[in-house]
Amino acid sequence: VPRGGAGGPGPPPPPPMGGETIELPAGLVDERESAEVTALRELEEETGYVGEVAGSNPTTPGLPLSPGLSDETVRLVRVVVDLDKVENQTPRQRLEGSEFITVMRVRKRGLRRTLDELANDGYHVFAGLYTLALGMELGEEDE
């Protein structure tokens, strides 16, 4: 999900990275909302896709992003999107006024190569997404 800056009418101002970033859907957990509910809500708002929480242990504990700089943590939730479902045939984003998000569907196999190409084209790839792609690639080597 490439993200740009926020703003009112007209083109968005430059984001903090000075360009678009490639990320996974993400957002803040609302009061009295679980990480799983947040993940499904953000997926639908940012991409238009409806997903389901997957597996018996789909959510990580709070994981630090930059422990040397802040106490910010994230929780990752494994979600599966069935592209054959009727509600996923013509997904429609529900973006907030400050959001600029373009949905990119890419294949899982070869994801790291795709991210490398995007980085070479000037996009900033989120470290968590790149780490996921690298882990998937390492898993493919074991097959």
N, C-alpha and C positions, 0 to 999 in steps of 0.2 A: 504494500500500500504506500505509494509515494505521498509524502506530506509536504505541503508548502507552508506559507505563513498564514497569519490571521488578519482580518481587517474588515472594513465596511465595503461599500460599493467600489468598484474598480478592481484592479489587480491587487492581489495580496502583497503585503510587504515581505521582504526577505525573511526567512526563518532564521533562528539562531545559528544554524550550521552554514548559512550563506548559500543554500541551495536545497533542492529537494532530497528527502531521505526515503529509503526503502525500508518499511517496517511491517510488523504484524499488527492486526487490530489490537487496540489497547485503550484503556481509559481508567478513570478514577472510580473506586468503589463508592457507590452512594450509601448514605446512612442506612443501616439495617439491611444491607444487601450483601449477599455472599459473593465470593470471587467467581463462582460458577455462573450466577445470574448476571453479574457484570460482564463476563466474557461473552455470553450469548447476546446480551443487549448491545455491546459494543460491536460485535461481529455484524449484527443486523444493521445497526445505525451506519457504520462506516463502509460496509460492503454491499448491503442489501440481502446477503445470504442468511438463511436460517439454518442453524446447526444444532447439534445435540452434544452434551457432555459425554465423553467416551471413557469407558473402562471403569474398573472398580476403585482406582486411586488416581483420579485425573488431575488433581490439584497439588502443586508444590507448596511447601511452606514458604514464608516470606524470604526472598533471596535478595541480598544486597547487590545493588548495581555498581556503585563506586564507593566501597567502604572507607577508602582513604579520604574521600571528599565530603560525603554526606551519609545520613542514616536512612536514605530512601531505599525501600524494598519493593519488590514486585512478586506477585504470585502468578505462576503460569498455569493455565487450564487447558487440558487436551480436549479439543472439540473436533467433531467430524461433521462435514457438510456433504449431504447426499444431493449431488447435482441433478439427479433424476426426479427429485420431488417437485411437485407442481409449483410450490412457493419459491423455488430456486431457478425456475426457467427464465424469468425476467426480473432479476433482482433490482431493487430500487433503494439507493442510499437515502438515509434520513440524517443529513449532516446539520450540525449547528452552524449558525452564521459565521463563526470564526474558523470553520474547518475547510480545508482544501485537500481533498483526498481523491486520488485516481486509483481504481481497482485494477490490479494486474493479476491475471491467472497464469500461473506457470506450472510446468510439470515438476513433480517431486524429484524424479530421477534427473540429475544434472542441474539441480537447483544452485549449487555452489558456482558452477560455470556461468549460469545466468546472472548471478549476483556479481561475479567478477566482471562480466561484460557491462553491467549497469554501472559499476564503480568506475570502469575505464571510460564510460560515457559521461562521467561527472556527477553521478548520484552518490549520496552518502548512505552506505548500507549499515543498518543498525547491527551492533555487535551480537546481540542475542539471536537475531535471525541468521546471521552468518555462522554462528556457533551451531545452531540447529542444522543448517545445511551441511556443515562439516561433519557433524555427528551422523547424519543420514548417509553421507558419502562413505564414512568409515564402516557403517553397518552393511552397506552394499558390497564392500570388499570382502566381508566375512561370508557372503552368500556363495 
